[in-house]
Amino acid sequence: MRVQRHSTIRSSEAQGIARGSVGILLLLLWLPAAQATSIPHPHPQPRQIVHIIEKLESMWQQAELTGNTATMANMLSEDYLGISGDGTLATKAETIASFKRGTTKFSHIRTWDRKIRVYGSTAVVVSNAQVTGEHDGKSLNGYYRYTRVYHRHNQVWRIVSFEASAIRPPKQDQEQDEQSTPATAPGAPPQ
């Protein structure tokens, strides 16, 4: 003999189950969205922050050209590390001291193809630069690609890292160099 059992669910129990199911469904839909907002996305870039970083880049360039170590000291973080085009590592104190002594100096800096990415309280600048200058008596003249990293702490942006790599001159500059007259030694008659 077979006994059939029927379970009966009261309407209050059915409503509770439905509410619980809806709650779980909403949680499942909300969880990925909440996680996605915690991941920094580089696009679209916050225009206001990009504008601030562009101004800071200009201020830094002017400080390098004029040897303004007070501006440099304000812009560099205490734990700043910079890597020059030859691989030399320098702290904030070493960088500022080099400009104060006059062992690092620039007479020309031209930048182009600048890209700024903002990730929360960090901004990464990648740019090309043509530089005329010297460090410890050695020429820095040439073309570089650099990365400068800014970090915002207590509403103040400071440079925390810098790295430069030598690159080939852009094609238009190579063509100009090939078409220019060769340099002559001092005191040599003009050609």
C-alpha positions as CSV (number, residue, x, y, z in Angstrom):
1,M,0.0,0.0,0.0
2,R,1.3,3.3,-1.0
3,V,0.9,6.3,1.1
4,Q,1.0,9.6,-0.6
5,R,2.1,12.5,1.5
6,H,1.3,16.0,0.5
7,S,3.0,18.8,2.2
8,T,1.1,21.9,2.5
9,I,2.7,25.2,2.8
10,R,0.9,28.0,4.4
11,S,0.7,31.3,2.6
12,S,2.9,33.0,5.3
13,E,5.6,30.3,4.7
14,A,5.4,30.8,1.0
15,Q,5.8,34.6,1.4
16,G,8.9,34.0,3.6
17,I,10.5,31.7,1.1
18,A,9.8,34.1,-1.8
19,R,11.2,37.0,0.2
20,G,14.3,35.0,1.0
21,S,14.7,34.0,-2.6
22,V,14.4,37.6,-3.8
23,G,16.9,38.7,-1.2
24,I,19.4,36.1,-2.3
25,L,18.9,37.0,-5.9
26,L,19.4,40.7,-5.1
27,L,22.6,39.9,-3.2
28,L,23.9,37.8,-6.1
29,L,23.2,40.7,-8.5
30,W,24.7,43.3,-6.1
31,L,27.9,41.5,-5.2
32,P,29.6,41.6,-8.6
33,A,28.6,45.3,-9.0
34,A,30.1,46.1,-5.6
35,Q,33.3,44.3,-6.4
36,A,33.6,46.0,-9.7
37,T,33.4,49.5,-8.1
38,S,36.3,48.6,-5.9
39,I,38.6,47.9,-8.8
40,P,40.2,51.1,-10.2
41,H,39.4,51.6,-13.9
42,P,41.6,53.9,-16.0
43,H,38.8,55.0,-18.3
44,P,37.2,57.5,-18.4
45,Q,39.9,59.5,-16.6
46,P,38.7,62.1,-14.1
47,R,39.3,65.4,-16.0
48,Q,39.9,67.5,-12.9
49,I,42.6,65.2,-11.6
50,V,44.3,64.9,-15.0
51,H,44.3,68.7,-15.2
52,I,46.0,68.9,-11.7
53,I,48.6,66.3,-12.8
54,E,49.3,68.2,-16.0
55,K,49.9,71.4,-13.9
56,L,52.2,69.5,-11.6
57,E,54.2,68.1,-14.5
58,S,54.7,71.7,-15.8
59,M,55.7,72.9,-12.3
60,W,58.2,70.0,-12.0
61,Q,59.7,70.7,-15.5
62,Q,60.1,74.4,-14.6
63,A,61.8,73.5,-11.3
64,E,64.2,71.3,-13.2
65,L,65.0,74.0,-15.7
66,T,65.6,76.7,-13.0
67,G,67.1,74.4,-10.3
68,N,64.3,75.4,-7.9
69,T,65.0,72.9,-5.1
70,A,62.4,74.4,-2.8
71,T,59.7,73.4,-5.3
72,M,61.3,70.0,-5.8
73,A,61.4,69.4,-2.1
74,N,57.6,70.2,-1.8
75,M,56.7,68.0,-4.8
76,L,58.8,64.9,-3.9
77,S,57.5,62.4,-1.3
78,E,59.8,61.5,1.6
79,D,60.3,58.0,0.3
80,Y,60.8,59.1,-3.4
81,L,63.0,57.0,-5.6
82,G,64.1,58.0,-9.1
83,I,65.9,55.9,-11.7
84,S,67.7,57.9,-14.3
85,G,68.3,56.9,-17.9
86,D,71.6,55.2,-17.0
87,G,70.0,53.2,-14.3
88,T,71.2,55.3,-11.3
89,L,68.9,55.2,-8.3
90,A,68.4,58.4,-6.3
91,T,66.4,59.3,-3.2
92,K,64.7,62.6,-2.5
93,A,67.7,64.0,-0.6
94,E,70.2,62.9,-3.3
95,T,68.0,64.4,-6.1
96,I,67.7,67.7,-4.4
97,A,71.4,67.8,-3.4
98,S,72.4,67.2,-6.9
99,F,70.5,70.2,-8.2
100,K,71.7,72.4,-5.2
101,R,75.4,71.5,-6.0
102,G,74.7,72.2,-9.7
103,T,75.9,68.7,-10.7
104,T,72.5,68.2,-12.3
105,K,71.2,70.9,-14.6
106,F,68.9,71.2,-17.6
107,S,68.8,73.9,-20.2
108,H,66.0,72.4,-22.4
109,I,63.2,69.9,-21.8
110,R,60.6,69.2,-24.5
111,T,57.8,66.7,-23.7
112,W,55.2,65.1,-26.0
113,D,52.8,62.2,-26.2
114,R,51.9,62.4,-22.5
115,K,49.5,59.9,-21.1
116,I,48.0,60.2,-17.6
117,R,46.2,57.4,-15.9
118,V,44.5,57.8,-12.6
119,Y,43.9,54.9,-10.2
120,G,42.2,56.2,-7.1
121,S,44.8,58.1,-5.2
122,T,47.6,57.3,-7.6
123,A,48.3,58.9,-11.0
124,V,50.8,57.5,-13.5
125,V,52.3,59.7,-16.2
126,V,54.1,58.3,-19.2
127,S,55.7,60.7,-21.7
128,N,58.5,61.3,-24.1
129,A,61.1,63.9,-23.6
130,Q,63.9,65.5,-25.4
131,V,66.5,66.8,-22.9
132,T,69.5,69.0,-23.0
133,G,71.5,68.9,-19.7
134,E,74.2,67.2,-17.7
135,H,74.7,65.2,-14.6
136,D,78.1,64.9,-12.8
137,G,79.8,66.3,-16.0
138,K,78.2,63.8,-18.3
139,S,75.8,64.8,-21.0
140,L,72.1,63.9,-20.6
141,N,71.3,65.2,-24.1
142,G,69.0,62.8,-25.9
143,Y,65.5,61.4,-26.1
144,Y,63.8,59.6,-23.3
145,R,60.5,57.9,-22.3
146,Y,59.7,58.3,-18.7
147,T,57.2,57.2,-16.1
148,R,56.4,59.5,-13.1
149,V,54.1,58.3,-10.4
150,Y,52.1,60.6,-8.2
151,H,50.3,59.6,-5.0
152,R,47.7,61.7,-3.2
153,H,47.9,61.7,0.6
154,N,45.9,64.2,2.8
155,Q,44.7,65.9,-0.4
156,V,48.3,66.6,-1.6
157,W,49.8,65.1,-4.7
158,R,53.5,64.2,-4.4
159,I,55.9,62.4,-6.8
160,V,56.8,59.0,-5.4
161,S,58.7,57.4,-8.3
162,F,60.4,58.3,-11.5
163,E,62.1,56.2,-14.2
164,A,63.6,57.2,-17.5
165,S,64.8,55.1,-20.4
166,A,66.7,56.3,-23.4
167,I,64.9,56.0,-26.8
168,R,65.6,56.6,-30.4
169,P,64.8,60.1,-31.7
170,P,61.4,60.4,-33.3
171,K,61.5,59.9,-37.1
172,Q,61.1,63.6,-37.9
173,D,64.0,64.6,-35.7
174,Q,66.2,61.8,-37.3
175,E,65.4,63.3,-40.7
176,Q,66.3,66.8,-39.5
177,D,69.6,65.5,-38.0
178,E,70.5,63.8,-41.3
179,Q,69.8,67.0,-43.3
180,S,71.7,69.4,-40.9
181,T,75.2,70.5,-41.5
182,P,77.9,68.5,-39.7
183,A,79.3,70.1,-36.5
184,T,82.8,71.4,-36.7
185,A,85.5,71.4,-34.0
186,P,86.1,74.7,-32.2
187,G,88.5,76.9,-34.1
188,A,88.1,74.8,-37.3
189,P,87.4,76.8,-40.5
190,P,83.8,76.7,-41.7
191,Q,83.0,74.1,-44.5
